[in-house]
Amino acid sequence: MRIGFIAPPFISVPPKNYGGTELFIAQLAEGLKKHGIDSIVYTNAESTVSVEKRWLYEPAEWPIRSDIYSFIKEINHTSWAMRDAASACDVLHVHSACALTYSGFIKAPIVCTLHGPHEPKLSDLYRQFPDVSYICISRFQCAQESMPHRRIIHHGIDLASYDLKEEKQPYLSFIGRIAPIKGVHVAITVAKSAGVPLKIAGDIQPAYREYFERKIKPEIDGDFIQYIGVADLKAKNELLGNSMAMLFPIQWNEPFGLVMVEAMACGTPVLALRGGSVPEIVKDGVSGYVCRSVRELAQRVKQLNFKPTHLRAYVAENFSLDRMVREYEQAYKDAIAPTAGRSEAA
């Protein structure tokens, strides 16, 4: 069995900095390789994932320009990749709605992971392709959809890529896009209320530059509130692993939130606001606290009493790469031989 991963052409696989979907694709493809399953990743030439790679466009491009040329670039890459993968692979694993629109022209079975939040118009599009096997990344996400063939597979991570740090330093951490829905401004409020310094890492996309300049930058003093820029894996390990807790004060219904798992893998608890998949990932009182208010978040900062080894064990038990790979392997087999039974989510 050979899997064709149709990644977007803009970010390298794995990403150098920002790119949750691209990190997922890289770890899944390399995990499948260890299970004896070949794959081809359709990406850009800057990708370093250790499986076969094919591309039309050489350089990565991030952030994406919001113009017609970027849109054309994506559909050109996707249509070429779908056609090529249809003749080279047994299953096509796609990661965008754009790719679905080409499924009617090929015979190979298609698996589609839904990485984004629920959007009614996208759900209408999904229903037009009922033969596709859809993968939801959380129970919360899946409950919002109604496609006939869908199942839930939580993300997993390669624990070997994350350093367990048992000794913590007196600061809080935040990693994520610098955007209102991620609650960076809320994290600053929590830190000030708790009287604990905050270190922020994240990508400032053009669409949210005004938000950063208006609400975040004035708070940065280089001491109590620090912004360290975009964090690669090494910097992420350092920032998350050494912090007392990672703040995840989301202002939307997060479909998964991989950084929560990454923090716990480093032995760092997560303090999060309830929303979307958060209660599925953070076990309240075991791997962090799921809070209902900003006030509660600040109070919980003063009640931290988690053993880093227990947090890492929680990730190993619930969010391992091996578990994710095995579940995707079954999804691919079911897509090839649908009469063997597909898992339909309730």
Secondary structure, 3 states (H helix, E strand, C coil): CEEEEECCCCCCCCCCCCCHHHHHHHHHHHHHHHCCCEEEEEECCCCCCCCEEEECCCCCCCCCCCCHHHHHHHHHHHHHHHHHHHHHCCEEEECCHHHHCCHHHCCCCEEEEECCCCCHHHHHHHHCCCCCEEEECCHHHHHCCCCCCEEECCCCECHHHCCCCCCCEEEEEEECCCCHHHCHHHHHHHHHHHCCCEEEECCCCHHHHHHHHHHHHHHCCCCCEEECCCCCHHHHHHHHHHEEEEEECCCCCCCCCHHHHHHHHCCCCEEEECCCCHHHHCCECCCEEEECCHHHHHHHHCCCCCCHHHHHHHHHHHCEHHHHHHHHHHHHHHHHCHHHCCCCCC
